Amino acid sequence: MAIQLYNPFENVFLDSKTCFLTGVDLMQEDDNITAFPQWVLSQYELNDKTFTMMDNVTSFLYKDLKLPCSLKVKQAFTDLDLEIQAAFHKGYDAVKSLNT
C-alpha cells in the first residue's frame, strides 16, 4: 500500500488552520509548534533575536516563527526534540550516533 504524502505546495495551500505536515484540518487556530524548539532558543539566546527572511525585508523574532500542526505531529516533534536535546547535552558522539 502506497503512502499518500501531503504536499502543501501542490496547490500553494498554506494557512494556520491546516497542519503543515499532514494537511489535516486543525481544531484550533493556535495548534502550532515553534519552528525552533524552545531548548534551542534558550541555549543559543535566540528568543528575542530577529530572523530575517531571504527577501531581506521581512523579519520575525525567532520565538514567533510557528508552524500549524496537529496534536499527533506536535507530539512526534516533542519526542524527537527530547531525543535530540538529550544527545546535545551528552556531546558530539551522542549527536553523531542519533538514528538518521
Contacts in CASP RR format, 6 or more apart in sequence:
PFRMAT RR
TARGET T0000
AUTHOR 0000-0000-0000
METHOD contacts of the structure
MODEL  1
MAIQLYNPFENVFLDSKTCFLTGVDLMQEDDNITAFPQWVLSQYELNDKT
FTMMDNVTSFLYKDLKLPCSLKVKQAFTDLDLEIQAAFHKGYDAVKSLNT
6 19 0 8 1.000
6 21 0 8 1.000
6 22 0 8 1.000
6 23 0 8 1.000
8 14 0 8 1.000
8 18 0 8 1.000
8 20 0 8 1.000
8 23 0 8 1.000
14 20 0 8 1.000
15 68 0 8 1.000
16 26 0 8 1.000
16 29 0 8 1.000
16 32 0 8 1.000
16 68 0 8 1.000
17 25 0 8 1.000
17 26 0 8 1.000
17 29 0 8 1.000
17 68 0 8 1.000
18 24 0 8 1.000
18 25 0 8 1.000
18 26 0 8 1.000
18 68 0 8 1.000
19 25 0 8 1.000
19 26 0 8 1.000
19 31 0 8 1.000
19 68 0 8 1.000
19 69 0 8 1.000
19 70 0 8 1.000
19 73 0 8 1.000
20 67 0 8 1.000
20 68 0 8 1.000
20 69 0 8 1.000
21 69 0 8 1.000
21 70 0 8 1.000
21 73 0 8 1.000
22 69 0 8 1.000
22 70 0 8 1.000
22 72 0 8 1.000
22 73 0 8 1.000
24 70 0 8 1.000
26 68 0 8 1.000
26 69 0 8 1.000
26 70 0 8 1.000
29 68 0 8 1.000
31 68 0 8 1.000
31 69 0 8 1.000
31 70 0 8 1.000
31 71 0 8 1.000
31 74 0 8 1.000
32 66 0 8 1.000
32 67 0 8 1.000
32 68 0 8 1.000
32 69 0 8 1.000
32 74 0 8 1.000
33 66 0 8 1.000
33 67 0 8 1.000
33 69 0 8 1.000
33 73 0 8 1.000
33 74 0 8 1.000
33 77 0 8 1.000
34 41 0 8 1.000
34 63 0 8 1.000
34 65 0 8 1.000
34 66 0 8 1.000
34 67 0 8 1.000
35 62 0 8 1.000
35 65 0 8 1.000
35 66 0 8 1.000
35 67 0 8 1.000
36 46 0 8 1.000
36 62 0 8 1.000
36 65 0 8 1.000
37 77 0 8 1.000
37 81 0 8 1.000
37 84 0 8 1.000
37 85 0 8 1.000
39 81 0 8 1.000
39 85 0 8 1.000
40 46 0 8 1.000
41 47 0 8 1.000
41 62 0 8 1.000
41 63 0 8 1.000
43 88 0 8 1.000
46 62 0 8 1.000
46 63 0 8 1.000
47 61 0 8 1.000
47 62 0 8 1.000
47 63 0 8 1.000
48 61 0 8 1.000
48 62 0 8 1.000
48 63 0 8 1.000
49 61 0 8 1.000
49 62 0 8 1.000
50 59 0 8 1.000
50 60 0 8 1.000
50 61 0 8 1.000
50 62 0 8 1.000
51 59 0 8 1.000
51 60 0 8 1.000
51 61 0 8 1.000
51 62 0 8 1.000
51 65 0 8 1.000
52 58 0 8 1.000
52 59 0 8 1.000
53 59 0 8 1.000
53 60 0 8 1.000
69 77 0 8 1.000
83 98 0 8 1.000
84 95 0 8 1.000
84 98 0 8 1.000
86 94 0 8 1.000
87 94 0 8 1.000
87 95 0 8 1.000
87 97 0 8 1.000
87 98 0 8 1.000
88 94 0 8 1.000
88 95 0 8 1.000
END
